[in-house]
């Protein structure tokens, strides 16, 4: 179980390309490096007490954890200026009280056998793409590779889910980079979620 350290928590806000998502950046790591946790609804946040509490607000649609930030996606009927301070204060109080933010022992991972091609794809995603996507309050994870179709499937999470520019990011950014770096192995990239 992960627990926030009992110390003063400082949070600053960052916008991202998804106008309905806001990134709450904390002055400490919240989850282990390279891991992310996406909660598209309260039913999938049973092992994430902070996310469950945030879903109690009627305007919260999605909660996402990665490294040192929480990304919250709101409904379109409220403005960030109306709710951002309430959410920032809630997250800060939660962390300062040392409450459990996540039970990662419950997570399971269905992994495809790691061929050299899959290792290379994952390395490119981790080195070139993941940092940029995290900067925008989201995450990208490898899902699968189909060698006959030469198709890579990824999961876009956090602010990337439902973002108006995620299709452009996927095709113009991620797909072009993978096709350029691995022309014999990759012809298409698609996203789940």
C-alpha positions in Angstrom: 0.0 0.0 0.0 1.2 3.5 -0.8 1.0 6.1 1.8 1.8 9.8 1.5 4.6 11.1 3.8 3.3 13.1 6.8 4.8 16.4 5.8 3.7 19.7 4.2 2.3 19.1 0.8 2.5 21.7 -1.9 0.4 21.5 -5.1 0.5 23.6 -8.2 -1.8 23.3 -11.2 -0.9 22.8 -14.8 -3.3 22.9 -17.7 -3.0 20.5 -20.6 -4.4 20.1 -24.1 -7.6 18.6 -22.8 -9.6 21.6 -21.6 -11.6 19.4 -19.3 -8.6 18.0 -17.5 -6.3 19.7 -15.0 -3.0 18.4 -13.6 -2.4 18.7 -9.8 1.3 18.4 -9.4 2.6 17.4 -5.9 6.0 18.1 -4.4 6.6 14.3 -3.9 6.2 11.0 -5.7 2.8 9.5 -5.4 3.3 6.3 -7.3 6.4 4.3 -8.2 8.3 5.6 -11.2 7.0 4.4 -14.5 3.6 3.3 -13.1 0.3 5.0 -13.7 -3.3 4.3 -12.6 -6.4 5.4 -14.5 -9.8 5.5 -13.0 -12.5 6.2 -15.6 -15.2 5.9 -13.0 -15.8 5.3 -9.2 -16.5 1.6 -9.7 -12.9 1.1 -11.0 -11.4 3.1 -8.1 -12.2 0.8 -5.3 -8.5 0.4 -4.4 -7.9 4.1 -4.7 -9.4 6.0 -1.8 -8.3 9.5 -3.0 -9.9 8.9 -6.4 -13.1 7.6 -4.7 -13.3 10.8 -2.6 -12.8 12.9 -5.7 -15.6 11.0 -7.5 -17.9 12.2 -4.8 -17.9 15.6 -6.5 -20.6 15.4 -9.2 -18.4 17.2 -11.7 -15.5 14.7 -11.6 -15.5 12.3 -14.6 -12.1 10.7 -14.4 -9.1 10.5 -12.0 -5.5 9.5 -13.0 -2.4 9.0 -10.9 1.2 9.1 -12.3 4.6 9.8 -10.7 4.0 13.1 -8.8 0.6 14.2 -10.1 -3.1 13.6 -10.1 -5.0 14.5 -13.2 -8.7 15.2 -12.8 -11.1 15.3 -15.7 -14.3 17.3 -15.1 -17.7 17.5 -16.8 -18.2 20.2 -19.4 -20.9 22.0 -17.4 -18.5 23.6 -14.8 -15.5 25.9 -15.3 -12.1 25.2 -13.7 -12.2 28.5 -11.9 -15.3 27.4 -10.0 -13.8 24.1 -8.8 -10.0 23.9 -9.0 -9.3 25.3 -5.6 -11.8 23.0 -3.9 -10.0 20.0 -5.6 -6.5 21.3 -4.9 -7.4 21.7 -1.2 -9.1 18.3 -1.0 -6.0 16.5 -2.5 -3.6 18.5 -0.3 -5.6 17.7 2.9 -5.8 14.0 1.9 -2.1 13.7 1.4 -1.1 15.8 4.5 -3.3 13.5 6.6 -1.2 10.5 5.4 -4.1 8.6 4.1 -3.6 5.7 1.7 -3.9 6.9 -1.9 -3.7 3.5 -3.5 -3.5 -0.3 -3.0 -1.2 -1.4 -5.8 -1.2 -5.0 -4.5 -4.6 -5.5 -6.2 -3.4 -4.6 -9.7 -2.7 -7.3 -12.2 -1.0 -7.0 -15.5 -1.7 -9.1 -18.6 1.5 -9.0 -20.5 2.3 -10.3 -24.0 5.6 -12.2 -24.4 8.4 -9.8 -24.8 10.0 -10.2 -28.2 12.8 -8.0 -29.3 10.3 -5.9 -31.4 8.1 -5.4 -28.3 11.1 -4.4 -26.2 12.1 -1.9 -28.8 8.6 -0.5 -29.1 8.4 -0.2 -25.2 11.8 1.5 -25.1 10.7 4.1 -27.7 7.4 4.7 -25.8 9.3 5.1 -22.5 12.2 7.3 -23.8 10.5 9.6 -26.4 6.8 9.6 -25.9 5.9 8.9 -22.2 7.7 12.1 -20.9 5.7 14.3 -23.3 2.4 12.7 -22.5 3.0 12.9 -18.8 3.8 16.6 -19.1 0.3 17.0 -20.4 -1.2 15.1 -17.4 -1.7 11.7 -19.1 0.1 8.5 -19.7 0.7 6.0 -22.5 1.3 2.3 -22.0 2.0 -0.5 -24.4 -0.9 -2.8 -24.8 0.0 -5.2 -27.6 1.8 -5.8 -30.9 0.4 -7.7 -33.9 3.4 -8.7 -36.0 1.3 -9.9 -39.1 -0.5 -6.5 -39.3 2.5 -4.6 -37.9 0.1 -2.9 -35.6 0.9 -1.4 -32.2 -1.9 -0.9 -29.7 -1.4 1.5 -26.8 -3.5 2.7 -23.9 -3.9 6.5 -23.5 -4.9 7.4 -20.0 -5.5 10.4 -17.8 -6.0 13.7 -19.6 -5.4 11.9 -22.9 -8.7 10.0 -22.6 -11.2 12.0 -24.4 -8.8 14.8 -25.3 -9.7 16.6 -28.6 -6.1 16.5 -29.7 -5.4 12.9 -28.7 -6.1 11.6 -32.2 -3.6 14.1 -33.7 -1.1 13.1 -31.0 -1.6 9.4 -31.8 -1.3 9.6 -35.6 1.0 12.6 -36.2 3.2 12.0 -33.2 3.3 8.5 -31.9 2.6 6.6 -35.1 4.9 8.7 -37.2 7.8 8.3 -34.7 7.4 4.5 -34.4 7.0 4.1 -38.2 10.2 6.2 -38.7 12.2 4.4 -36.1 10.9 0.9 -36.9 9.8 1.0 -40.6 10.0 -2.8 -41.1 8.0 -3.6 -37.9 5.4 -0.8 -37.5 2.8 0.3 -40.0 -0.1 1.4 -37.7 -0.7 2.6 -34.1 -4.1 2.5 -32.5 -5.3 3.5 -29.0 -7.6 1.7 -26.6 -9.8 3.6 -24.2 
